[in-house]
Amino acid sequence: MLAIRESPFVRFVNATAFNESVDVYWNETRRLLRMSPGKVTDYEEWLAERHELEVRVPRNAMPLIVDSGSLRPGERYTIVMYSKTAATGIAVFRDCFTSLIST
């Protein structure tokens, strides 16, 4: 019998105050191109593995934000890229979906 691997699903929110769009790199591979401020992506299937996430302004090799961690199989995540007056960062939320209808 073959084992079935469930992949995590991830969506991104660009909540930065940057004037330019950003590119999102996942383990040095550009995965999201020119994500404009205020944009939210749909959920996409990603690999359940340790990762390094970088946010860069296009045409700039230096990342603005760097984060690393792991995603668990079968989970859904929202990754929020944000900027404040003195700092930029990434917040990772594990999304929980429950039914609002009681039986």
N, C-alpha and C positions, 0 to 999 in steps of 0.2 A: 504494500500500500504506500502510495506517495504521500509525503507530508505536504500540507498546504501552508504556505507562508502568507501571513497577512501583512500588508505594507501599511505604514502610517500615511495619513493624508495631511497635507500642510497647506495653509493659506497665509499670505503675507499682507500686512497693512503698512503703508508708508505714511506714518504720522510725523514725519520730519518737517521742519520749517525751511528746508533747503529750497532755493529758487530753481535748482536743476533737478532733473530726474536722476535716479540712481540705478545702478546695475547690482544684482545680487549674485554672489559667487558661492557655490557649494563645493567644498573641497577643491578649490582653484578652478572650477568649471563655471563659466557664466551661465546661470539658469534663468534669470529674469532680466530682460533688457529694458532700459529706460522706463523704469517704474516711476510715474509722476507722483508728486506729493498729493496725499488724500486718496490714493488709489488702494483698492482692496482686490486681491486676486481671488479666483475660485480655488477650491481645494484641489490639490494635485497629489498624485501618488509619488512618494519619495522612498528611498531605501532606509530600512531600519538599521542604521549603522552610526558609528561615531562620526561626527562631522565638524568641519570648521566653516563657519558662515562669515562672509565678508560683504560689506556694503561699500560700493565705490561710486564716485562720480565718473561718468563715461570719459574715456581718454586720460584717466589718472590711475596709475598703478598703485598708489598708496590708499589703503582702505580707510574709510571714515569710521567704520564700526567693525569690530571683530568679536565673534562669539564662538564657543565650541560646546558640544554636548552630544547627547544621544537621543534618538527617537525610538519609542517602543512600538513594536508591531501591533497593528489593529487600532491604534489611537489616532485621534484627530487633534491637530495643533493650530493655533493662530500665533504667528510670529509678528510682533509689532516693532517696527523700527521707529525710534522717536528721537527728538532733539529738544533740549531745554536750553536756557540761556548759557549755562556753563558746561553742558555735557550732552553727549549723544549716547545712544545705547539700543539694546534689543531686549524685549521682554517676551518670554515664551509662555503661552497659556495652553494647558491641556483642556480641550473642549469636552464638556460632558453634555450629552444629549439625553434628556429624559422626556417621557411623555407628559404632556400637560392634561391629558384626558384620563380621568380615573374610571375604572370599570367596576 
